[in-house]
Amino acid sequence: MWMVVWRNSKGYTVSSWMMESLPVGTHSCGCQSLRHRAKLVVLTGGPGGGKSAILELARLYLCRHVVFVPEAASIVFGGGFPRVPGTAGLQAAQRAIFRIQREMEELARGNPEAGMVVCDRGTIDGLAYWPGKPDAFFKSAGTTMEAELKRYSAIVHIATPASSQQYQKNNIRHESLPQARKIDTRISELWAPHPHNHKVSSATDFIDKATVAIQILRDHLPKCCR
């Protein structure tokens, strides 16, 4: 639980309203700092790559100064947002996902103890599912590709597995393996211009894959939290 700080014309005010924070890491790192400058790191990739499992492991391994932002698409579709076929339905869903993603990121950054915010996907991911030109996507969101890339300090891309034995669908994602790999390639292309873009390829041993991803996340922690 943490207090919310509001800024008005008279300065900053601490509200007495308390709210549940987003999930954080479980370990104490020994850092005594009460305030950090949070940076956003994206964990992304095509469907079935193992992001969710890696995020759960990261929570167990990383310290309490790491805040985790859940996948906005799971919140949207899991909350009953209609899956309407066709351009209008797909675009409406991606606009909703974008806005929820941005709000959750800002909420996480508002936690003064957060040294790093790990996001399950980033705002640019929506372009992989957007049925139209990229310019229309960013115009509807009131932003640009360049601005969204600059929001994030690093990208960790978890590749979709090549083998059907390693690929599993879920209640949110219904893509076949060929469709998932096509999305994975598209997401990789979208994030490619980012200067700190890390690719974690699909491995036979998932633990090896997860270990690499978590080590990359650890390398982007503030030095006081490593």
C-alpha positions in Angstrom: 0.0 0.0 0.0 1.3 3.5 -0.7 0.0 7.1 -0.6 -0.7 9.1 -3.8 1.0 12.5 -4.2 -1.0 15.0 -6.2 0.3 18.2 -7.7 -1.8 21.3 -7.8 -1.3 25.1 -8.2 -0.1 25.3 -4.5 2.4 22.5 -4.9 2.4 18.8 -3.8 -0.2 17.3 -1.6 -0.1 13.8 0.0 -3.5 12.2 -0.2 -4.9 10.2 2.6 -6.4 7.8 0.1 -4.4 4.5 0.1 -4.5 2.0 -2.8 -3.1 -1.4 -3.6 0.2 -1.2 -5.4 1.1 -3.2 -8.5 3.1 -6.4 -7.8 6.7 -6.0 -6.7 9.7 -8.2 -6.3 9.9 -10.3 -3.2 13.5 -9.8 -2.1 15.2 -7.2 0.0 18.3 -5.9 -1.8 19.9 -4.0 1.1 19.4 -0.7 -0.7 18.4 2.0 1.9 17.2 4.6 -0.6 13.5 5.6 -0.1 13.3 7.2 -3.6 14.4 6.0 -7.0 14.0 7.3 -10.5 12.1 4.5 -12.1 12.9 3.4 -15.6 10.6 1.3 -17.8 11.8 -2.0 -19.2 9.6 -4.1 -21.6 9.3 -7.9 -21.6 7.8 -8.7 -25.0 7.6 -11.3 -27.7 5.1 -13.3 -29.7 2.5 -15.5 -28.1 3.6 -18.6 -26.3 7.2 -17.5 -25.6 6.9 -17.9 -21.9 6.7 -14.3 -20.8 4.2 -15.0 -18.0 6.3 -17.7 -16.5 9.5 -15.6 -16.7 7.8 -12.7 -15.1 6.7 -14.9 -12.2 10.3 -16.2 -11.8 11.6 -12.6 -12.0 9.3 -11.5 -9.1 10.8 -14.3 -7.0 14.3 -13.3 -7.9 14.3 -9.5 -8.1 14.0 -7.1 -5.2 11.1 -5.1 -3.9 12.2 -2.0 -5.8 11.0 -3.7 -9.0 7.4 -3.1 -10.0 5.6 -5.3 -12.4 3.0 -4.1 -14.9 0.6 -6.9 -16.1 -0.3 -7.4 -19.7 -3.0 -4.9 -20.7 -4.5 -7.3 -23.3 -5.3 -9.9 -20.6 -7.0 -7.2 -18.5 -9.0 -6.0 -21.5 -10.2 -9.3 -22.9 -10.3 -11.0 -19.5 -12.5 -8.2 -18.3 -15.1 -8.9 -21.0 -14.1 -6.4 -23.8 -15.9 -7.7 -26.8 -13.9 -9.5 -29.5 -15.6 -8.0 -32.6 -14.3 -9.2 -35.9 -13.3 -6.7 -38.5 -11.2 -3.6 -38.7 -13.4 -1.5 -36.3 -13.4 -4.1 -33.6 -9.7 -4.8 -33.8 -8.8 -1.1 -33.7 -11.1 -0.5 -30.8 -9.5 -3.3 -28.8 -6.0 -2.0 -29.5 -6.9 1.6 -28.5 -8.3 0.2 -25.2 -5.1 -1.8 -24.6 -2.9 1.1 -25.4 -4.6 3.4 -22.9 -4.7 0.8 -20.1 -1.0 0.1 -20.7 0.0 3.7 -20.5 -2.1 4.3 -17.3 -0.6 1.3 -15.6 2.9 2.4 -16.5 2.3 5.8 -15.1 0.8 4.3 -11.9 3.9 2.2 -11.4 6.2 5.1 -12.0 4.4 7.0 -9.4 5.6 4.6 -6.7 8.6 6.5 -5.3 10.4 3.3 -4.2 10.3 1.9 -7.8 13.8 1.6 -9.3 12.6 -0.3 -12.3 9.2 -1.0 -13.8 9.0 -4.3 -15.8 6.1 -4.2 -18.3 4.5 -7.2 -19.7 4.5 -5.8 -23.3 4.8 -2.2 -24.2 2.7 0.3 -26.1 4.3 -0.5 -29.4 3.2 -4.1 -29.3 -0.3 -3.1 -30.3 1.0 -2.4 -33.8 1.5 -6.1 -34.4 -2.2 -6.6 -34.1 -3.4 -3.3 -35.6 -5.3 -3.7 -38.9 -4.1 -0.6 -40.7 -1.3 1.9 -41.2 1.0 2.6 -38.2 0.3 6.4 -38.6 -3.3 5.8 -37.8 -2.4 3.8 -34.7 -0.2 6.6 -33.3 -2.6 9.3 -34.4 -5.5 7.7 -32.5 -3.2 7.4 -29.4 -1.9 11.0 -29.7 1.7 10.0 -29.9 4.5 8.9 -32.3 6.7 5.9 -32.8 9.8 7.9 -31.7 8.1 9.1 -28.5 7.0 5.6 -27.5 10.5 4.1 -28.1 12.0 6.8 -25.9 9.7 5.9 -23.0 11.5 2.6 -22.4 15.0 2.1 -21.2 15.4 -1.5 -22.5 13.5 -4.2 -24.4 13.7 -7.9 -23.7 12.2 -10.0 -26.5 11.2 -13.5 -25.6 10.9 -15.5 -28.8 8.0 -17.7 -29.7 9.1 -21.3 -29.7 9.7 -23.0 -33.1 8.4 -26.4 -31.9 4.7 -27.2 -31.6 5.5 -29.3 -28.5 6.7 -26.1 -26.7 3.8 -23.9 -27.9 0.6 -23.6 -25.9 -2.5 -21.6 -26.4 -4.4 -20.0 -23.5 -7.7 -18.3 -22.8 -6.5 -14.9 -24.0 -4.4 -15.9 -27.0 -5.8 -18.2 -29.7 -3.2 -18.0 -32.4 -1.9 -21.1 -34.1 1.9 -21.6 -34.0 2.5 -20.2 -37.6 0.3 -17.2 -36.6 2.2 -16.7 -33.3 5.6 -16.9 -35.1 4.4 -14.3 -37.6 3.4 -12.0 -34.8 6.7 -12.6 -33.0 8.6 -11.5 -36.1 6.4 -8.4 -36.4 7.0 -7.5 -32.8 10.8 -8.0 -33.2 10.8 -5.7 -36.2 8.8 -3.0 -34.4 11.2 -2.9 -31.4 14.4 -3.3 -33.6 15.2 0.5 -33.6 15.5 0.6 -29.8 19.1 1.1 -28.8 18.9 -1.4 -25.9 17.0 -4.3 -27.6 17.8 -7.8 -26.2 16.6 -10.9 -28.0 16.2 -14.2 -26.0 15.9 -17.0 -28.5 13.8 -20.0 -28.0 15.7 -22.8 -26.2 15.1 -26.5 -25.6 15.4 -25.9 -21.8 13.0 -23.2 -20.7 15.0 -22.6 -17.5 18.0 -21.6 -19.6 15.8 -19.2 -21.5 14.4 -17.8 -18.3 17.8 -17.4 -16.7 19.1 -15.3 -19.6 16.0 -13.1 -19.5 16.2 -12.5 -15.7 19.9 -11.8 -15.9 19.2 -9.1 -18.5 16.6 -7.6 -16.3 19.0 -7.6 -13.4 21.7 -5.8 -15.4 19.2 -2.9 -15.9 18.5 -2.5 -12.2 19.9 0.6 -10.4 23.3 -0.3 -9.0 22.1 0.1 -5.5 19.6 -2.7 -6.1 21.9 -5.3 -7.7 
